[in-house]
Amino acid sequence: MSFSLAPGLLIAMPSLADPNFFRSVVLLCAHTREGAFGLVINHPLDLPVQSICEEAKIPWRGDSTQKALCGGPVERQRGWLLHPTTKRFEGTQVIDEGIGLTASRDGLIAYAGEPEGPYKLLLGYAGWGPGQLDREVLQGSWLDAPLEPRLIFDTPRTSMWQRALESVGVHPAHLVEGSTHIH
């Protein structure tokens, strides 16, 4: 492909057999000739955010059952905080209008202090080598969709895959295998 799908969303198609991406919605942050970087935003880990904060010696003020998300199968020990750009932390990268990403301790401290905010704590990421994502999209493994901050921050993770599909006019029951690229 001679264009970038980032920033945007990738929606896993039913034909994608990799269990790391079953019914996943990926926030695609970067897509260049060198490869692509994204974060799965709807797969929970069996790891409470409180445990992560305690390990980092940061007081947690939220729900003890709140889980971190699995951002992808690569470097699962690496943490990312997805947040609205109304707040900025050291090293915040603006992915798109309204969506920021940081790996800073300052971001985790702010999240732990205001856990009801529209933050997402993710461990790991999804990465693709040169041309790999392009081939997967052409093979029909992924449907690309425009980025929508409300979908990311306001949609329950259990309905995110279906709502992402519906945002581009696709009903999950009508999916068939094949090429899925939409412009």
N, C-alpha and C positions, 0 to 999 in steps of 0.2 A: 504494500500500500504506500502511496506517496503522500499520505496525509496522516495527521495524528488524531487518534480517538480521545486524547486527553486534553483538558479534563473532561471526564464523562463517566458514565456508568457502563459496566458490563454485566449482562444478565446471563447466567448459565442456562443453557438449553438442556432439555431432558436427555439428549444424546451424550452429554458430557459425563463420562463414566468415573472420572477421578473423584473419590469421596471427599477430598479437600474442598471441592467446589460444587457439590450437589446442591442445587437450588440456591446458589449463592448470588449475591449482588456485590459487585466489586466497584469501589471508588477508584477509577483509573487516574492516577496522579501524574504520570509521565509516560510518554510513548514516542520514542525516537527510533532512528535506524539502529542504535546500539541496543535497544530492548525496551522493556516496559516495566513499570512499577505500579502496584495497586494494593488496596486493602479490602479484604472481605469485610463487609459491614453488617452481616446478619447471622454469623455463626458464633454461638456462645461457647466459652470454655467452661470446664467444671472447676473454675478458680475464682473465688470471690475477690472483688476489687479490694476489699478490706485487707485481705492477706498480702496483696501486693504492696499496699500502703504501709502495713505493719513492717514488712521486710525492709522497706525503704525508710523506716522510722518517721513516717508521716501520719499524724492522727487522722483517722477516717471518721466522718460525721454522718455517714449515710447508712442506707439499708445494708445490713450484714449479708443479705442473700444476693445482692447485686453482683453479677458475673462480668468478668472481662470478656472481650470478644477475641476470636481467633482471626487475626488479620491476614493469615495465610500460612503456608507450610514452611516458609523460609525464615530462619533466625527467630524462632519463637521466644527466645529470651529477650528480644528487643521490644521495647514498648513505644507505643505511639498514642498521642492524645489528639483526637479529632474534635474540633471545637468551632463555634461561630467566630468570625473575625472581629466581632465586637470586643473581644479580648485578644491581646497579643502577649506572647511570652518570648523569652530569649530563644532565638532560632525559629520562630514561627514562620512557616512557609504558607503563603496564601495559595491554595489550590485553585480556587475560583471565588467569585464574589460571594461572601457569606460563609466560606469554608476554609478553616485554617488547620494546620497540622504541626504538631511540635513533639519533640522527644525530650524536652527539657524537664528538669526536676521542678522548676517554677510552675509549669503547667499542671503537673501532678499534685502539687501542693494546693493550687487553686481549685482543682477538681475535687480533692478530698475535703476542702472547706465548704464547697457548694455542690454537693453530689446530686442535687435535684436539677442542676442545669443541663443543657443539651450537649453534654460531652459523651464521647465514646472512648473507652480505653481498650486498645487492641494490642495483642502480642503477636509478633511475626508479620510477614507481608507476603504478597504474591509477586513473583518476578518472572519475566520472560526474556529469553535471549534474543539476539538479532533475528527479526523476521518470524519468530515463534508465534507471537500473538496474532500477527497478520494471517498466518496460515490457519490458526485455530478459528478465527472469525470467518475466513473463507470456507472452511470445512463445516461451518454451522454449529460450532460449539458455543459461541457467544453471540448475543444480540447486543448491539451498542445502543445507548440511550442518552439523552441529554442529562446533564447534571441538574439536580433539583435539591437544594438544601433542605426543604421541608420533608422530602422523602427520607433523607439521611437522618435528620434530627427529630422528626416528629412521628415517624411511622414505627409502630412496634415491629421488632425484628421478625416476629413470627408471620407477619403478613407482608413484609417488605418485598419478597420475590414476586408475589402476585401483583402487588401495587406497582412495582417497577415495570412489569410486563404491561399492565393496563395503561400505564402512562404513555406508552407508545402504541396503544390500540390493539394489543394482543391479549386474548383471553387464554389462560393456561390450558384449558380443555381443548383448545383448537390448535395446539402446537403439533407440528410434524417435523421430522428430521429433514435437514437440507440446509442450503445457504440461507443466512438470516440477516444479512447486512441491510440496514435501513439508512437512508440519507435524510 
